[in-house]
Amino acid sequence: MGEDWYVDDRCTGCDVARQLAPDLIVQVGRGSEVVRQPRDTAEEAQLNAAAFACHTRSIRRHSGPLDAAADPFPLAIDDNVLLCGHNSRQTFGANSYLLRRPDGTVMMVDTPRWSESLAARYEAVGRVTDVLLTHRDHAAHGRSYADRFGARLWIHEGDLDSAPDADRVLRGTEPVEIADGVTALPVPGHTEGSVLYLADRRYCFSGDSIYWSRTAGALAVAEHVTWYSIEEQAASLARVAPLLHFEWMLPGHGDRKQLTPGQLAEQLAALVANAARLAPGPVNIAAHQW
């Protein structure tokens, strides 16, 4: 097949491509490289997913431009959650999701890059009633999508300056049921207004507060990229851990993971204990290991 696929020098090492094509794209230094070409149509599809998600459009092919017909997004994670893809430079390449509700409507959690054509594609999944922002880093396109959908835009008061025209503002640290089966749990730490959204005792949309670390093989916090307070994050995790019942960890940055109830309990206990041992330090993105 030849050396067709490659990663260009705009790559920021955000990890998104490695999540979608884990055997084909790997970390090299602070970036990514294609380590082998696809062997079949399934692997070709993985590279197309990585390419259409990449926020710098760094996953490319020598043979020509990407084929729009090969764009898989929104991409089903299971029957009720879809990955939006088309990650945005303005959200530092964060993943975003569509959550189907039993009545046929949809919630968007964080946002992909903005375009009218993408909005129409996501709306085809179902009428979008709410755009849920997990924190300030992912707020860039929230108003555009909410206005396009006629949806409510949600954010926590701690990060309100990033979305001052939000329609719904979460306050304090108590859990809030924002819709049937969907609860917002404020978790100040990564930012002052970070929030976890739990849905149906199956899904945890965690923003940048918790993610699955392939390096550690465990739930983790991004200790080197904490903008507000690592001590507050440890306290938040200890407070909400007893309330966390889910199967899917679905972060903005870092990998996704499906867990059994036993694995979840074990992982949460270890996460709380590990977070309590972390000390404040400067933000150092280069020190972070996915």
C-alpha positions in Angstrom: 0.0 0.0 0.0 3.0 2.3 0.5 3.6 5.0 3.0 0.5 7.0 2.4 -0.8 8.1 5.8 1.4 10.4 8.0 1.2 13.0 10.7 2.4 16.5 9.9 4.4 18.9 12.0 1.4 20.8 13.3 0.5 18.0 15.7 0.2 19.1 19.3 0.3 15.6 20.9 -3.3 16.0 22.2 -3.8 12.2 22.1 -7.1 12.2 20.2 -5.7 10.4 17.1 -4.0 7.8 19.3 -7.4 7.1 21.0 -9.1 6.4 17.7 -6.3 4.5 15.9 -4.3 3.1 18.8 -2.3 0.5 16.9 -1.5 2.8 14.0 -0.7 6.1 15.6 1.6 6.3 18.6 3.3 9.0 20.7 6.8 9.9 19.6 8.3 12.7 21.7 5.6 15.2 22.4 3.7 14.4 19.2 2.3 11.5 17.2 3.4 9.4 14.3 1.8 6.8 12.0 3.9 3.7 12.8 2.3 1.4 10.2 -0.2 1.7 7.3 -3.7 0.2 7.5 -4.0 -3.5 6.5 -7.7 -3.6 5.9 -10.8 -1.5 5.7 -11.4 -1.4 9.4 -7.9 0.1 10.0 -8.5 2.5 7.2 -11.7 3.6 9.0 -9.7 4.1 12.2 -7.3 6.5 10.4 -10.1 8.4 8.8 -11.7 8.8 12.2 -8.4 10.1 13.6 -8.1 12.5 10.7 -11.5 14.0 10.9 -11.2 14.4 14.7 -7.8 16.0 14.7 -8.0 19.7 15.7 -5.0 20.7 13.6 -5.9 18.4 10.6 -2.5 16.8 11.0 -3.5 13.3 10.0 -2.9 13.4 6.3 -2.2 11.2 3.2 0.3 11.7 0.5 -2.1 10.4 -2.1 -4.5 13.3 -1.8 -7.1 15.1 0.4 -9.4 13.2 2.8 -12.6 11.8 1.3 -15.5 13.5 2.9 -17.6 10.4 2.4 -15.2 8.6 4.9 -16.0 11.0 7.7 -17.6 8.7 10.4 -18.8 11.4 12.8 -20.9 11.4 14.9 -19.5 8.0 15.8 -21.5 5.7 18.1 -19.8 4.7 21.3 -22.9 2.7 22.3 -26.6 3.0 21.6 -27.0 6.3 23.6 -23.7 8.2 23.2 -22.0 9.4 20.1 -18.6 11.0 19.7 -18.9 14.3 17.8 -15.4 14.3 16.3 -14.2 17.5 14.5 -12.4 18.6 17.6 -11.7 22.4 17.9 -8.4 24.2 18.3 -10.3 26.7 20.5 -11.1 23.9 23.0 -7.5 22.6 22.9 -8.7 19.6 20.9 -11.2 18.4 23.4 -13.6 15.5 22.7 -17.4 16.2 22.8 -20.4 14.0 22.8 -24.1 13.6 22.0 -26.3 12.0 24.6 -29.6 10.5 23.4 -32.5 10.8 25.8 -35.5 8.4 26.0 -37.9 10.9 24.5 -35.8 11.1 21.3 -34.1 14.4 22.1 -30.3 14.9 22.5 -27.9 16.7 24.8 -24.5 17.9 23.6 -21.7 17.7 26.1 -18.9 20.2 25.3 -18.6 21.2 21.7 -16.7 20.3 18.5 -15.5 23.0 16.2 -18.3 25.2 14.9 -19.8 25.0 11.5 -23.4 25.1 10.2 -22.9 21.9 8.3 -21.7 20.1 11.4 -24.6 21.5 13.4 -27.1 20.1 10.9 -25.4 16.7 11.0 -25.6 16.5 14.8 -29.2 17.8 14.8 -30.1 14.9 12.5 -29.4 12.6 15.5 -32.3 14.3 17.4 -33.5 17.6 18.6 -30.8 19.1 20.8 -32.3 20.6 23.9 -29.2 21.4 26.0 -25.5 22.1 25.6 -23.7 21.1 28.7 -20.3 22.7 29.3 -18.0 20.9 31.7 -15.7 23.9 32.3 -14.2 27.1 30.8 -11.6 25.5 28.5 -14.4 23.9 26.4 -16.8 26.8 26.2 -15.6 28.4 22.9 -18.5 27.3 20.7 -21.2 26.7 23.3 -23.3 29.8 22.4 -23.1 29.2 18.7 -24.4 25.6 19.0 -27.0 26.5 21.6 -28.4 29.3 19.4 -28.4 27.1 16.3 -30.3 24.3 18.1 -32.5 26.6 20.2 -31.0 24.8 23.2 -30.2 25.8 26.8 -26.5 26.5 27.5 -25.2 25.3 30.9 -22.1 26.3 32.9 -21.1 26.6 36.5 -20.8 30.0 38.1 -17.1 29.4 38.8 -16.4 29.6 35.1 -19.3 31.9 34.1 -16.9 34.5 32.7 -16.2 32.1 29.8 -19.9 31.9 28.9 -21.5 34.9 30.5 -24.7 34.6 28.4 -25.4 31.0 29.6 -29.0 30.2 30.0 -28.6 28.0 33.0 -26.0 28.6 35.7 -25.0 25.9 38.2 -24.1 27.2 41.7 -22.3 25.8 44.7 -21.1 22.2 45.0 -24.4 20.3 45.6 -25.5 17.8 42.9 -28.3 19.2 40.7 -30.7 17.1 38.6 -30.9 19.1 35.4 -33.1 16.7 33.5 -34.7 13.3 34.1 -31.7 10.9 34.6 -29.1 13.6 34.2 -27.3 15.1 37.2 -24.6 17.8 37.4 -21.9 17.4 40.1 -19.7 20.4 40.5 -16.1 19.5 41.1 -13.9 22.6 41.5 -10.3 21.7 40.9 -9.1 21.6 37.3 -10.9 24.9 37.0 -13.1 26.7 39.6 -16.3 25.8 37.7 -15.5 22.2 36.6 -18.6 19.9 36.5 -19.2 16.2 36.0 -22.4 15.2 34.2 -23.8 11.8 35.1 -26.5 10.2 33.0 -28.6 7.1 33.6 -26.1 5.6 36.0 -24.2 4.6 32.9 -22.2 7.6 31.7 -19.9 10.1 33.3 -18.9 13.1 31.1 -15.9 14.3 33.1 -14.5 17.2 31.1 -10.9 17.5 32.2 -11.5 16.4 35.8 -11.0 12.7 35.4 -9.9 10.5 32.5 -8.6 7.0 31.7 -4.8 7.0 31.6 -3.4 4.3 29.2 0.0 4.9 30.7 -1.1 4.2 34.2 -3.9 1.8 33.3 -6.1 3.6 35.7 -8.5 6.6 36.3 -6.4 9.7 36.7 -6.4 13.4 37.1 -4.2 15.8 35.0 -2.1 16.9 37.9 0.3 18.9 35.7 -2.6 20.7 34.0 -4.6 22.0 36.9 -5.5 25.7 36.5 -7.3 26.3 39.8 -6.3 24.0 42.7 -5.1 20.4 43.0 -6.1 20.4 46.7 -9.6 21.5 45.7 -9.7 18.8 43.1 -8.7 16.1 45.6 -11.4 17.4 48.0 -14.0 17.4 45.2 -13.2 13.8 44.2 -13.5 12.6 47.8 -16.8 14.4 48.1 -18.4 13.0 44.9 -16.9 9.6 44.8 -19.8 7.9 46.7 -22.2 9.4 44.2 -20.4 8.2 41.1 -22.2 5.2 39.6 -21.5 4.7 35.9 -20.1 2.3 33.3 -18.5 4.7 30.8 -15.8 7.3 31.6 -16.1 9.9 28.9 -13.6 12.7 29.3 -12.8 15.8 27.2 -9.1 15.0 27.2 -7.7 11.5 27.8 -9.0 8.2 26.9 -12.5 6.7 27.3 -13.1 3.5 29.3 -15.9 1.1 30.0 -15.7 -0.3 33.6 -17.6 -3.0 35.5 -19.1 -2.0 38.9 -16.2 -3.8 40.7 -13.6 -2.1 38.6 -15.2 1.3 39.1 -15.3 1.0 42.9 -11.6 -0.1 43.0 -10.6 2.6 40.6 -12.4 5.4 42.4 -10.9 4.4 45.8 -7.4 4.5 44.3 -8.1 7.8 42.5 -9.2 9.5 45.7 -6.2 8.2 47.6 -3.8 9.2 44.8 -5.3 12.7 44.4 -5.0 13.4 48.1 -1.2 12.8 47.9 -0.7 15.3 45.0 1.0 18.6 45.8 0.5 22.0 44.0 2.9 22.8 41.2 3.1 24.9 38.1 1.2 24.0 35.0 3.6 21.9 32.8 1.8 20.3 29.9 5.0 18.7 28.7 5.2 16.7 31.9 1.8 15.1 31.3 1.6 11.4 30.2 -1.6 10.1 28.6 
